[in-house]
Amino acid sequence: MSDLLAGRADMAAGLAVRGADALGASARATLVAHDVPARLAAADPALWGPAAESAALDRLGWLHAHRRSRDLLPQLAELAAELSDLDHVVLAGARGDTLAAEVLAECLGRPVTVLDTADPGPVRAALADRPARTLLVLAARHGLDRTTDAHLRAYRQAWADEGPDAARHVVVVTEPGTDLAARADELGAVVLPAEPGVTGPWAALTAFGVVPAALAGAPVAEVLDEAEALTAALDRARDNPALALGAALGAAPGAGRDTIALVPDGTGLDGLGRWAGALLADATGGRLLPVAVESPDSPGATGPGVLTVGLGGALGAGVGPGVAADVAVNGPLGAHLLTWTYAAATAAVTLRTDPFAAPAAAAADDEAADDEAADDEAASGPPSSVEDAIEVYAPSGAPADLTGALCWLLDGLGEREHLAVTAYLDPRADAALAGLRPLLARHTRRPVTFTWGPRRPEHTDTRGRHLQITGAVTDDLEVPGRPYTFAQLQAAQAAGDRRALAGRERPVLRLHLTKRAAGVAQLLDTAGRTRT
């Protein structure tokens, strides 16, 4: 345990933040002097400056969303009873709108199949798993993006082939009056209202996060109670763990620690770091680089320029063995979800960023990627080299071979740069590839993030170098009623990602696995032997 954790803890509603004042005491005093705790608790949209005020006015509903989500519980209980024979819950939506629900269900131990990818592998696997017993939850703030539309089309085709009534198998979560709500009416599907203006990781306690988990049988009422118990502390200057955490996060860049390592401490809630990282990336516009680290002894958990934050449940357990955390956050899940959203918004006040600007920028990138449905291979040109199961597409000025290109990418990282790895593959079948992050982090001693495309919270950052990994598809899947396949859609997304990064003048190395299993093994072996 770090010596910093020996100091005072801020505690409320069963959640404790330890060690935050060692870094954030001055920032906290400034926030209190400007009455930020009370103003944020009262949803003051002027906290982030005039330019951000309009967006903040529309998006601060997350502060009390847990109360409105509680109003949905009777309807959800009735719906779950009515659809009790549909025991395979599938959540389909854009990456930001599914992450909170995925983590919520995971932390509560209730399985939800998440489809936020166009990779044919997970789509085909989901369709093969009891389609007649599947409940499809569609989540989108306005309308379906191209990928989620493809998921719906594939399921409607599967139900038409097997005979079930599609309307009974679909539940829609969206804002009132949207294109998706109108489409749900056409389908005869149940519509559950989402909190207006609240989306992405901010929506954890809204219908976006709660509905899929509740329909899968998770005890979401307890989570909402845990969040409610924290609200009494949010306007306080002391005994306010959310303020303490936000002040420490906001002070971190000024102390030369702009990488936030989110480390599970072994006391539960292991998936929470993925969601918290996406939230911080949205809120701070690149001022903080969150890195979800696999375990306390993984490369990147500590180091120069890193603020290590231990995450877990079980208040009183402290940090688990071997976690050299600077700040520790322990408590129940609902209190965590509200604490982190409040802390992200508070950090944005200190850093003078617009916490609600990033989702709009990401949405623009997604739309551009979807609209560019060109053939990916033609757009990329021939590979610079082919080594066994890997085609290397090295950018201009980089070595053509696999080892040389990887060394070029890693050696080129500047003192304030990081490496962002995005894999447009199957998160289940190709899961071993996630082991690439610690291998590269060990060699480069710089922050390394890993996401499954098209999830890319680091995408808007301008201080990164990028490794994109794509893979051949041997068993493609048609999108019913559309002139493209799932594999073509995924290739267009990856190509759009590269175009967006090129527009920001960020270096991108693409590796294409011609045989996925062999390519994953080859890449891990090469990375393990690479020295920088």
LUMROVEX-742984 format. One record per atom (N, C-alpha, C): residue in three letters; x, y, z. Coordinates in steps of 0.2 Angstrom, whole numbers, plus 5000, padded with zeros to 4 digits. Atoms other than C-alpha are relative to their C-alpha. Layout:
REM residues N
ALAXYZ ...
END
This chain:
REM residues 532
MET500449945000 MET500050005000 MET500450065000 SER499749945000 SER500650174996 SER500050045006 ASP500049964994 ASP501150295010 ASP499550054999 LEU500549955000 LEU499950415003 LEU499349985002 LEU500750034998 LEU498450305008 LEU500050005007 ALA500050004993 ALA498950325026 ALA499650065003 GLY500349944997 GLY498150495027 GLY499249995000 ARG500750004999 ARG496350545029 ARG499649974994 ALA500450035006 ALA494950455019 ALA499450055001 ASP500749975001 ASP493350545013 ASP499549944999 MET500450065000 MET491950425016 MET499250035000 ALA500749985000 ALA490050435012 ALA499749944997 ALA500450055003 ALA488750305008 ALA500349934999 GLY499750075001 GLY489850155011 GLY500650004995 LEU499549995004 LEU491150224999 LEU500650045003 ALA499449964997 ALA492950285004 ALA500550024994 VAL499449985004 VAL494250384994 VAL500650015004 ARG499450004996 ARG495950365002 ARG500650034996 GLY499449985004 GLY497550464997 GLY499950064996 ALA500149955005 ALA496750594987 ALA500250075002 ASP499849944998 ASP497150744997 ASP500850015000 ALA499349995001 ALA499050714995 ALA500250034994 LEU499949975006 LEU498950774978 LEU499550064998 GLY500549965002 GLY497250864977 GLY499850055005 ALA500249964995 ALA497150964993 ALA499950074998 SER500049935003 SER497551134984 SER499450014995 ALA500650005005 ALA496351094970 ALA499350005003 ARG500650014996 ARG495051044982 ARG499850075004 ALA500149944997 ALA495251204992 ALA499750064995 THR500249965005 THR495051304976 THR499349994998 LEU500750025002 LEU493451214971 LEU499550025005 VAL500549984995 VAL492651244988 VAL500050075000 ALA500049934999 ALA493151424988 ALA499550034994 HIS500549975006 HIS492151444971 HIS499349965001 ASP500750034998 ASP490651344979 ASP499949944994 VAL500150055006 VAL490951204965 VAL499549945003 PRO500450054998 PRO490251064976 PRO499250015000 ALA500749995000 ALA488551144979 ALA499750024993 ARG500249985006 ARG488451214962 ARG499949944995 LEU500150065004 LEU488751044954 LEU499449965002 ALA500650044997 ALA487550964965 ALA499350034998 ALA500649965002 ALA486251094960 ALA500050004992 ALA500050015007 ALA486651054941 ALA500150074997 ASP499949935003 ASP487351234937 ASP500449994994 PRO499650025006 PRO487851224919 PRO500550054998 ALA499549945001 ALA488951384920 ALA500749985003 LEU499450024997 LEU490351284929 LEU500649994995 TRP499550025005 TRP491351244913 TRP500150064995 GLY499949955005 GLY491251414905 GLY499550014995 PRO500549985004 PRO490151504893 PRO499949964994 ALA500050045006 ALA490651394878 ALA499749945001 ALA500250074998 ALA490151234887 ALA499350015003 GLU500650004996 GLU488551304895 GLU499449974997 SER500650035003 SER487251254882 SER500049935000 ALA500050075000 ALA487851074881 ALA499949985007 ALA500150024993 ALA487951064900 ALA499350005002 LEU500749994998 LEU486251124902 LEU499649944997 ASP500450065003 ASP485650974891 ASP500249945003 ARG499750064999 ARG486750844898 ARG500249995008 LEU499950014993 LEU486750864917 LEU499549955004 GLY500550044997 GLY485350744920 GLY500349945003 TRP499750064997 TRP486550604925 TRP500050015008 LEU500049994992 LEU486550694943 LEU499549965003 HIS500650034996 HIS484850624947 HIS499749954996 ALA500250055004 ALA484650494934 ALA499849945004 HIS500250064996 HIS484550354947 HIS499350015003 ARG500750004997 ARG482950424954 ARG499549994994 ARG500450025005 ARG482150424937 ARG500049934997 SER499950075002 SER482850254933 SER499549965005 ARG500450044996 ARG481950194949 ARG499350004998 ASP500750005002 ASP480250244942 ASP499949954994 LEU500050065005 LEU480650114928 LEU499949935003 LEU499950074997 LEU480849974940 LEU499349965000 PRO500650045001 PRO478949924941 PRO499949974993 GLN500150025007 GLN478849924922 GLN500549944998 LEU499550055002 LEU480449824921 LEU499949935003 ALA500250064997 ALA479849694934 ALA499549974996 GLU500650035003 GLU478249674925 GLU500249974993 LEU499850035006 LEU479149654908 LEU500449945001 ALA499650064999 ALA480449534915 ALA499649945001 ALA500450064999 ALA479049424921 ALA499649984994 GLU500450025006 GLU478049434905 GLU500549964995 LEU499550035005 LEU479649384895 LEU500549965003 SER499650044996 SER480349264908 SER500349944996 ASP499750055004 ASP480549134894 ASP500650024995 LEU499549985004 LEU481749244885 LEU500650025004 ASP499449994995 ASP483349214895 ASP500650014997 HIS499449985003 HIS484649264883 HIS499950084998 VAL500049935001 VAL484849454884 VAL500650034996 VAL499549985005 VAL485749534869 VAL499950085000 LEU500149935000 LEU486149724870 LEU500450024994 ALA499749985006 ALA486549804853 ALA499950085000 GLY500049935001 GLY487049984851 GLY500750034999 ALA499449975001 ALA488450104848 ALA500549995006 ARG499550014995 ARG490050084859 ARG499950045006 GLY500049964994 GLY489750224871 GLY499349985004 ASP500650014997 ASP487950174874 ASP499949935003 THR500050074998 THR488349994878 THR500549995006 LEU499450024995 LEU489950004889 LEU499750005007 ALA500249994993 ALA489050064905 ALA499649945002 ALA500450064998 ALA487749924904 ALA500449935000 GLU499650065000 GLU489049794900 GLU500449995006 VAL499750014994 VAL490049834915 VAL499649995006 LEU500550014995 LEU488549854926 LEU499849935001 ALA500250075000 ALA487949674921 ALA500649965002 GLU499450044998 GLU489749604923 GLU500150015007 CYS499849994993 CYS490049684940 CYS499449975005 LEU500550034996 LEU488349614946 LEU499949934998 GLY500050075001 GLY488649444939 GLY499549974996 ARG500650025005 ARG487249434926 ARG500250014993 PRO499750005007 PRO487749384908 PRO499550044996 VAL500349975006 VAL487249504894 VAL500550004994 THR499650005006 THR487849474877 THR500050074996 VAL500049935003 VAL488449644870 VAL500250004993 LEU499950005007 LEU488449674851 LEU500150084999 ASP499949935003 ASP489349844847 ASP500650004995 THR499550015006 THR490449774833 THR499749974994 ALA500250025007 ALA490249734815 ALA500349934999 ASP499650065002 ASP491449584816 ASP499549945000 PRO500550055001 PRO490449434809 PRO500049955006 GLY499950064995 GLY491149314823 GLY499550015006 PRO500449994995 PRO490249384838 PRO499250004998 VAL500749995002 VAL488649424828 VAL499749934998 ARG500250075002 ARG488549244821 ARG499949965006 ALA500150044994 ALA488849174838 ALA499450025004 ALA500649984996 ALA487449274846 ALA499449984997 LEU500650025004 LEU486249234832 LEU499949925001 ALA500050074999 ALA486649044835 ALA499849985007 ASP500250024993 ASP486249054854 ASP499350025001 ARG500750004998 ARG484449024856 ARG499650064997 PRO500449945002 PRO483649154845 PRO499350005002 ALA500750004997 ALA481949104850 ALA499950015007 ARG500049984993 ARG482449134868 ARG500450075001 THR499649935000 THR483349304864 THR499550065001 LEU500349934999 LEU482749474870 LEU500650054998 LEU499549955002 LEU483649604860 LEU499850075002 VAL500149934998 VAL483849774868 VAL500450044996 LEU499749955004 LEU484249914856 LEU500150075004 ALA499949944996 ALA485050064864 ALA500350054995 ALA499749945004 ALA485350234855 ALA499650065002 ARG500349944997 ARG485050414860 ARG499550034995 HIS500549975005 HIS484250464843 HIS499849944995 GLY500250055005 GLY484250334829 GLY500649945000 LEU499550055000 LEU485250174825 LEU500550014995 ASP499449995004 ASP486950184818 ASP500049944995 ARG500050055005 ARG487350074803 ARG500149935003 THR499950064997 THR488049934814 THR499449975004 THR500650024996 THR486549924826 THR499449984995 ASP500650015005 ASP485349934811 ASP500249934997 ALA499850075003 ALA486349774804 ALA499849955005 HIS500150054994 HIS486149684821 HIS499249995000 LEU500750015000 LEU484249714821 LEU499849964994 ARG500250035006 ARG484049664803 ARG500249925000 ALA499850075000 ALA485049504806 ALA499549965005 TYR500550034995 TYR483949464821 TYR499349994997 ARG500750015003 ARG482349494812 ARG500049954995 GLN500050065005 GLN482849374798 GLN500049945004 ALA499950064996 ALA483349244811 ALA499349985003 TRP500650014998 TRP481649264819 TRP499549984995 ALA500450015005 ALA480749264803 ALA500149924997 ASP499850075002 ASP481649094799 ASP499749955005 GLU500250054995 GLU481149014815 GLU499350015003 GLY500749994999 GLY479349094817 GLY499850045006 PRO500249964995 PRO479449194833 PRO499750074998 ASP500249935001 ASP478549364834 ASP500550055002 ALA499449964999 ALA479949494832 ALA499850055005 ALA500249954995 ALA478949624842 ALA500149985007 ARG500050024993 ARG478949524857 ARG500849995003 HIS499350014999 HIS480849504856 HIS500450065000 VAL499649945001 VAL481349684855 VAL499850055005 VAL500149954995 VAL481549814869 VAL500450064998 VAL499749945002 VAL482049994864 VAL500250055006 VAL499949954995 VAL482950114875 VAL500350064996 THR499849945003 THR483050294868 THR499650065003 GLU500349944997 GLU482550474871 GLU499350004997 PRO500749995003 PRO480650514868 PRO500050044994 GLY500149965006 GLY480150574851 GLY500649994995 THR499450015004 THR481750504842 THR499849964994 ASP500150055006 ASP481850414825 ASP500049935002 LEU500150074997 LEU482150254835 LEU499449995003 ALA500650014997 ALA480650274845 ALA499449994995 ALA500550015005 ALA479650294829 ALA500149934997 ARG499950065003 ARG480450144822 ARG499749945005 ALA500250054995 ALA480050044838 ALA499249994999 ASP500750005000 ASP478250094836 ASP499849964994 GLU500250045006 GLU478250014818 GLU500149935001 LEU499950074999 LEU478949854825 LEU499649985005 GLY500450024994 GLY477749854840 GLY500449985006 ALA499650024994 ALA479149844852 ALA499950055006 VAL500149964994 VAL479149904870 VAL500650065000 VAL499549954999 VAL480050074872 VAL500150035007 LEU499949974993 LEU480850134888 LEU500450064999 PRO499749935002 PRO481350314889 PRO500750015004 ALA499349994997 ALA483150364892 ALA500050075002 GLU500049934997 GLU483650524901 GLU500350044994 PRO499949965006 PRO483650664888 PRO500750035001 GLY499349975001 GLY485450724883 GLY500549965004 VAL499550044997 VAL486350594893 VAL500249944997 THR499850065004 THR487350464884 THR500749985001 GLY499450024999 GLY488950374883 GLY500149985007 PRO499950024994 PRO489850334899 PRO499650045006 TRP500449964995 TRP488850474908 TRP499349965002 ALA500750035000 ALA487250364906 ALA500049945004 ALA500050064996 ALA487750224918 ALA499449995004 LEU500550014995 LEU486350254930 LEU499350024997 THR500649995004 THR485050294916 THR499749944998 ALA500350065003 ALA483950174907 ALA500549964995 PHE499550035004 PHE485450144895 PHE500449945004 GLY499750054996 GLY486350054909 GLY499649955004 VAL500450044996 VAL484949994920 VAL499649954997 VAL500550055003 VAL483749914908 VAL500349934998 PRO499850075002 PRO484849774900 PRO500249965006 ALA499850044994 ALA485549724917 ALA499449985004 ALA500750024997 ALA483749724925 ALA499749944996 LEU500450065004 LEU483049614911 LEU500449945000 ALA499650064999 ALA484549494914 ALA499949985007 GLY500150024993 GLY484049484932 GLY500450035005 ALA499549974995 ALA485349594940 ALA499650045005 PRO500349964995 PRO484849684957 PRO500150074999 VAL499849935001 VAL484849854950 VAL499750055005 ALA500349964995 ALA483649924963 ALA500650025006 GLU499549994995 GLU485149904976 GLU500550054997 VAL499549955003 VAL486349994964 VAL499750075000 LEU500449935000 LEU485050144963 LEU500050025007 ASP500049984993 ASP484950144982 ASP500750025002 GLU499349984999 GLU486850154983 GLU500250064998 ALA499949935003 ALA486850304972 ALA499750055004 GLU500449954996 GLU485450384981 GLU500350025007 ALA499749994993 ALA486350364998 ALA500650054999 LEU499449955000 LEU487850464991 LEU499850074999 THR500249935002 THR486850614985 THR500150055005 ALA499949954995 ALA486850695002 ALA500750035001 ALA499349974999 ALA488750715002 ALA500250044994 LEU499849975006 LEU488850794985 LEU500150075000 ASP500049935000 ASP488650974990 ASP500550025006 ARG499649994994 ARG489850955005 ARG500750024998 ALA499349985001 ALA491651025007 ALA500449945003 ARG499750064997 ARG492150875018 ARG499649945000 ASP500450065000 ASP491650695019 ASP499650004993 ASN500350015007 ASN491350705000 ASN500549964996 PRO499550045003 PRO492250564992 PRO500150024992 ALA500049995007 ALA491750614974 ALA500450074999 LEU499649945001 LEU492450794977 LEU500849985001 ALA499350014999 ALA494050724984 ALA500449964994 LEU499750035006 LEU494350604969 LEU500050054994 GLY500049955005 GLY493850744957 GLY500650055000 ALA499449954998 ALA495150864965 ALA500649974998 ALA499350045001 ALA496550734964 ALA500149994992 LEU500050015007 LEU496150694946 LEU500150074996 GLY499949935003 GLY496050884941 GLY500750025001 ALA499349984998 ALA497750914950 ALA500549964997 ALA499550055002 ALA498650764942 ALA500450034994 PRO499549975005 PRO499250854926 PRO500550055002 GLY499549944998 GLY499951004935 GLY500649975004 ALA499550044997 ALA500950874945 ALA500449964996 GLY499650045004 GLY501650794930 GLY499749934999 ARG500250075000 ARG500550644931 ARG499350004996 ASP500749995004 ASP499250654917 ASP499849934997 THR500350065001 THR499150464915 THR499749975006 ILE500450034994 ILE497850384926 ILE499949924999 ALA500050085001 ALA498150194928 ALA499449985005 LEU500650034996 LEU496450114934 LEU500149935001 VAL499850074998 VAL496949954943 VAL499549975005 PRO500550044996 PRO495749824950 PRO500449985006 ASP499650024994 ASP496249794968 ASP499949935003 GLY500150074998 GLY495649614970 GLY499450005005 THR500650004996 THR494049664980 THR499450004997 GLY500650005004 GLY492849654966 GLY499950064996 LEU500149955005 LEU492149764952 LEU500550014995 ASP499450005004 ASP493549714941 ASP499950044993 GLY500149975006 GLY492749784925 GLY499950075000 LEU500249934999 LEU492449954932 LEU500550054997 GLY499549955002 GLY494050034926 GLY499950014992 ARG500149985007 ARG493550014907 ARG499550065000 TRP500549945001 TRP492050124910 TRP500250065003 ALA499849944997 ALA492850244922 ALA500550034995 GLY499549975004 GLY494250264909 GLY499750044994 ALA500349975005 ALA493050304895 ALA499750075002 LEU500349944997 LEU492150434906 LEU500650055001 LEU499449954999 LEU493850524910 LEU500250024993 ALA499849985006 ALA494350524892 ALA499550054997 ASP500549955003 ASP492650604887 ASP500150075004 ALA500049944996 ALA492750734902 ALA500650044999 THR499449965000 THR494550794900 THR500350024994 GLY499849985007 GLY494750804881 GLY500849994999 GLY499350025001 GLY496450724882 GLY500550035005 ARG499649984995 ARG497150814897 ARG500249945004 LEU499950074996 LEU497050644906 LEU500049954995 LEU500050065004 LEU497550484898 LEU499849945005 PRO500150064996 PRO496650344907 PRO500249934997 VAL499850075003 VAL497350164905 VAL499749955005 ALA500350064996 ALA496350014911 ALA500549955000 VAL499450044999 VAL497749904918 VAL499749935003 GLU500350064998 GLU497449714920 GLU500049985007 SER499950024993 SER498149684937 SER500550055003 PRO499549954997 PRO499249774950 PRO500749994998 ASP499350015002 ASP500849694944 ASP500150014992 SER500049995007 SER500449734925 SER500450064999 PRO499649945002 PRO501649854916 PRO499550064999 GLY500449945001 GLY500950024916 GLY499650025007 ALA500449984993 ALA500050014934 ALA500450055004 THR499649954996 THR501450124941 THR500550034995 GLY499449975004 GLY502850234934 GLY500050075000 PRO499949925000 PRO503450414931 PRO499450024996 GLY500649975004 GLY501950524926 GLY499449965001 VAL500650044999 VAL500650394932 VAL499750025007 LEU500450004994 LEU499350424945 LEU499649935000 THR500350074999 THR498850244951 THR499450015004 VAL500650004997 VAL497050234956 VAL499849925001 GLY500250074999 GLY496550064964 GLY499250005001 LEU500750015001 LEU494750014961 LEU499749945003 GLY500350064997 GLY493649894971 GLY499450015004 GLY500650004995 GLY492149854982 GLY500349995007 ALA499950024993 ALA492149795000 ALA500450055004 LEU499749954996 LEU492449945010 LEU500349975006 GLY499750024994 GLY493649915024 GLY500649954998 ALA499550055003 ALA494649785013 ALA500650044998 GLY499449965003 GLY495749935007 GLY500249974993 VAL499750035007 VAL496849894992 VAL500249935001 GLY499850075000 GLY497249714988 GLY500850005000 PRO499350014999 PRO498949644990 PRO500450024994 GLY499649985006 GLY500249724979 GLY499850064996 VAL500249945003 VAL499349874974 VAL500350065003 ALA499749944997 ALA500450024976 ALA499650064997 ALA500449955003 ALA499050144973 ALA500150075004 ASP500049934998 ASP499150334975 ASP499350025003 VAL500749994998 VAL497250344977 VAL499649945000 ALA500450065000 ALA496050204982 ALA499350025001 VAL500749995000 VAL494250204979 VAL499649935001 ASN500350074998 ASN493250064988 ASN499350025002 GLY500749994998 GLY491350044990 GLY499549964995 PRO500550035004 PRO489749984982 PRO499950034993 LEU500049995007 LEU489449984964 LEU499650074998 GLY500449945002 GLY488050124963 GLY500350065003 ALA499749954998 ALA489050234974 ALA500650024996 HIS499550005005 HIS490550204962 HIS499850044994 LEU500249975006 LEU489550254947 LEU499950075001 LEU500149924999 LEU488950424954 LEU500650035002 THR499349974998 THR490650454962 THR500450024994 TRP499649995006 TRP491550434946 TRP499850064995 THR500349955005 THR490350544935 THR500150075003 TYR499949934997 TYR490450684948 TYR500750025000 ALA499249994999 ALA492350664950 ALA500250034993 ALA499849985006 ALA492550674931 ALA499850074998 ALA500249935001 ALA491450834930 ALA500450055004 THR499649954996 THR492450914944 THR500750004998 ALA499449995003 ALA494050874936 ALA500050044994 ALA500149965005 ALA493450954921 ALA500050085002 VAL500049934997 VAL493151114931 VAL500750035001 THR499349984999 THR494951114937 THR500450014994 LEU499650005006 LEU495651074920 LEU499750054994 ARG500349955005 ARG494551204911 ARG499849964993 THR500250035006 THR493951074899 THR499250004999 ASP500750015000 ASP492151044892 ASP499949935000 PRO500150084999 PRO491650874899 PRO499549974995 PHE500550035004 PHE490250854886 PHE500150014993 ALA499949995007 ALA491150894870 ALA500249944997 ALA499750065003 ALA492050734867 ALA499549954997 PRO500550055004 PRO490450624863 PRO499850034994 ALA500249975007 ALA489950744849 ALA500549994995 ALA499550015005 ALA491650734841 ALA500149934998 ALA500050075001 ALA491650544843 ALA499549984995 ALA500650025004 ALA489950534835 ALA500150024993 ALA499949985007 ALA490550634820 ALA500549954997 ASP499550055003 ASP492050514818 ASP499649944998 ASP500350065001 ASP490850364819 ASP499650014993 GLU500449995006 GLU489650444806 GLU500550004993 ALA499550005006 ALA491150474794 ALA500249934998 ALA499850075001 ALA491750294796 ALA499449964997 ASP500550045003 ASP490050224792 ASP499850024993 ASP500249985007 ASP489750334777 ASP500549984995 GLU499450025005 GLU491450284769 GLU500049925000 ALA500150075000 ALA490850104765 ALA500449974994 ALA499650025006 ALA492250084752 ALA500449935002 ASP499650064999 ASP493349924750 ASP500650025003 ASP499449984996 ASP494649924763 ASP500749994997 GLU499450025003 GLU495949834754 GLU500250054994 ALA499849955005 ALA495849954739 ALA500250065002 ALA499849934997 ALA495950104750 ALA500749995003 SER499350014996 SER497550034759 SER500549994995 GLY499450015004 GLY498549984744 GLY500349935002 PRO499750064999 PRO499649834744 PRO500450005007 PRO499650004993 PRO500549784761 PRO500750014998 SER499349985001 SER502349844763 SER500449935001 SER499750065000 SER502749664768 SER499549955003 VAL500550054998 VAL501949494772 VAL500549955004 GLU499650054996 GLU502649384786 GLU499649955003 ASP500450054997 ASP501849224789 ASP499250025000 ALA500749994999 ALA500049264795 ALA499850075001 ILE500149934999 ILE500349454796 ILE500250044994 GLU499849955005 GLU500249584782 GLU500150075004 VAL499849944997 VAL501149744787 VAL499850064995 TYR500249945004 TYR500449914781 TYR500450065004 ALA499649954996 ALA501850024787 ALA499950074996 PRO500149935003 PRO501650214785 PRO500750024997 SER499449985004 SER502850314774 SER500650025006 GLY499549994996 GLY504550324782 GLY500249955005 ALA499950054995 ALA504350174793 ALA500349934996 PRO499850065003 PRO505250004790 PRO499449964998 ALA500650045003 ALA504249884780 ALA499949935003 ASP500150074997 ASP504549724790 ASP499650015007 LEU500450004994 LEU503549674806 LEU500350035006 THR499649984994 THR504849694819 THR500250074999 GLY499849935001 GLY505549854811 GLY499550055001 ALA500649954999 ALA503849934810 ALA499850015007 LEU500249994993 LEU503449894828 LEU500550045004 CYS499449964997 CYS505149964834 CYS499950074998 TRP500149935002 TRP504850114824 TRP499450045003 LEU500649974997 LEU503150144831 LEU500150015008 LEU499950004993 LEU503750114849 LEU500650055001 ASP499449954999 ASP505450214847 ASP499850074999 GLY500249935002 GLY504550364840 GLY499550035005 LEU500449964995 LEU503450394856 LEU500450055004 GLY499749954997 GLY503850554863 GLY499950005008 GLU500150014992 GLU503950594882 GLU499350015002 ARG500750004998 ARG502150644882 ARG499549974996 GLU500550045004 GLU501450524870 GLU499949935002 HIS500250074998 HIS500650354872 HIS499849964993 LEU500250055005 LEU500250204861 LEU499349985001 ALA500750035000 ALA498450164857 ALA499949954995 VAL500150065004 VAL498049994851 VAL499349994999 THR500850015002 THR496349964842 THR500049934996 ALA500050065004 ALA495949784837 ALA499349994997 TYR500650015004 TYR494549764824 TYR499949934999 LEU500050075000 LEU494349584828 LEU499449985005 ASP500550034996 ASP493249464839 ASP500250005007 PRO499849994993 PRO493349514857 PRO500049935004 ARG500050064997 ARG492949334862 ARG500549954997 ALA499650045003 ALA493749224849 ALA500850025000 ASP499349975000 ASP495349334848 ASP500250035006 ALA499949974994 ALA495349374866 ALA500750015002 ALA499350014998 ALA497149324868 ALA500450074998 LEU499749945003 LEU497649484858 LEU500150055006 ALA500049954994 ALA497249594874 ALA500749995004 GLY499350014996 GLY498949524881 GLY500550044996 LEU499649965004 LEU499749634868 LEU500250075004 ARG499949934997 ARG499549794879 ARG500549995005 PRO499450004995 PRO500649734894 PRO500749994997 LEU499450025003 LEU501949664882 LEU500350074997 LEU499749945003 LEU502149834873 LEU500150055005 ALA499949954994 ALA501949934889 ALA500749985003 ARG499350024997 ARG503449834896 ARG500650024996 HIS499449985005 HIS504549874881 HIS500150075000 THR499949935002 THR504150054878 THR500050045007 ARG500149964994 ARG503850114896 ARG499750065000 ARG500549945001 ARG502550234890 ARG499349975000 PRO500750025000 PRO500750224892 PRO499749964994 VAL500350045006 VAL499850094881 VAL499349985002 THR500750024999 THR497950074879 THR499849954995 PHE500250055005 PHE497049934871 PHE499250005000 THR500750005001 THR495249934864 THR499849964994 TRP500350045006 TRP494149824853 TRP499750054996 GLY500349955004 GLY493649924838 GLY499349984999 PRO499949925001 PRO492550024836 PRO500050035006 ARG500049964994 ARG492750064854 ARG500750045000 ARG499449965000 ARG494050204855 ARG500050065004 PRO500049944996 PRO493950324869 PRO500650054999 GLU499549965001 GLU495650384866 GLU500150034993 HIS499949985007 HIS495250424848 HIS500150074999 THR500049925001 THR495050614850 THR500750035003 ASP499449974997 ASP496750624859 ASP500550014994 THR499549985006 THR498150714848 THR500749985002 ARG499350024998 ARG499650644858 ARG500149934999 GLY499950075000 GLY499550464853 GLY500349984993 ARG499850045006 ARG500350344840 ARG499649945000 HIS500550055001 HIS499250214834 HIS500249934997 LEU500050075003 LEU499250024831 LEU499349974998 GLN500650035001 GLN497749954822 GLN500149934997 ILE500050075002 ILE497449774820 ILE499449984997 THR500650025004 THR496249704807 THR500149924999 GLY499950075001 GLY495949524802 GLY499549974995 ALA500450035005 ALA495349414788 ALA499449975003 VAL500650044998 VAL493549344789 VAL499949954995 THR500150065004 THR493249174783 THR499349984999 ASP500750025000 ASP491449154787 ASP499650075001 ASP500449934999 ASP490549324783 ASP499349995000 LEU500750004999 LEU488749364786 LEU499750064996 GLU500449945003 GLU487549464775 GLU499650045004 VAL500549954997 VAL486649614781 VAL499350004996 PRO500650015004 PRO484849574776 PRO499750074998 GLY500349945002 GLY484149704765 GLY500550064998 ARG499449955001 ARG485849794763 ARG500549974995 PRO499550035005 PRO487149784749 PRO500749995002 TYR499350014997 TYR488549754761 TYR499949945005 THR499950064995 THR489149614773 THR500250035006 PHE499749974994 PHE489649634791 PHE500750014999 ALA499349995001 ALA491449614786 ALA500250064996 GLN499949935004 GLN491349754773 GLN499850065005 LEU500149944996 LEU490549864786 LEU500550015005 GLN499449994995 GLN491949824799 GLN500650034997 ALA499449985003 ALA493249854786 ALA499950084998 ALA500149935001 ALA492450024782 ALA500150045006 GLN499949964993 GLN492450074801 GLN500750005001 ALA499350004999 ALA494250024802 ALA500450064995 ALA499749965005 ALA494650124786 ALA499850085002 GLY500249944998 GLY493650274793 GLY500450025006 ASP499649994995 ASP494650264809 ASP500750034998 ARG499449985002 ARG496250274800 ARG500050074996 ARG500149935004 ARG495650424789 ARG500050055005 ALA500149954995 ALA495150514805 ALA500750025003 LEU499449994997 LEU496850484813 LEU500550044995 ALA499649975005 ALA497750534797 ALA499950084999 GLY500249935000 GLY496750694797 GLY500350045006 ARG499749974994 ARG497450734814 ARG500849995000 GLU499350005001 GLU499250694807 GLU500349955006 ARG499750054996 ARG499450544819 ARG500249944997 PRO499750065004 PRO500550394814 PRO499649945002 VAL500450065000 VAL499650234811 VAL500349954997 LEU499850065002 LEU500350064809 LEU499449955000 ARG500650055001 ARG499049934802 ARG500449934999 LEU499850075001 LEU499349754804 LEU499449964999 HIS500650045002 HIS498149634795 HIS500249925001 LEU499950074999 LEU498049454801 LEU499649964995 THR500350045006 THR497749344786 THR499749935003 LYS500350064996 LYS497449194798 LYS500050025007 ARG500149974993 ARG496749254815 ARG500449975005 ALA499750044995 ALA497349124827 ALA500750005000 ALA499350015001 ALA499049104820 ALA500350075000 GLY499749935000 GLY499249294817 GLY500050035007 VAL500049984993 VAL498749334836 VAL500649975003 ALA499450034997 ALA500049204841 ALA500750034998 GLN499449975003 GLN501349274829 GLN500250075003 LEU499949934997 LEU501049454835 LEU500250005007 LEU499850004993 LEU501149414853 LEU500749985001 ASP499350035000 ASP502749314850 ASP500550064998 THR499549955003 THR503549454840 THR500050065005 ALA500049954995 ALA503049584853 ALA500449985006 GLY499650024994 GLY503749484867 GLY500850004999 ARG499350005001 ARG505449474858 ARG500250074998 THR499849935002 THR505449664853 THR500350045005 ARG499749964995 ARG506649774861 ARG500150074997 THR499949935002 THR506649964860 THR500650045003 
END
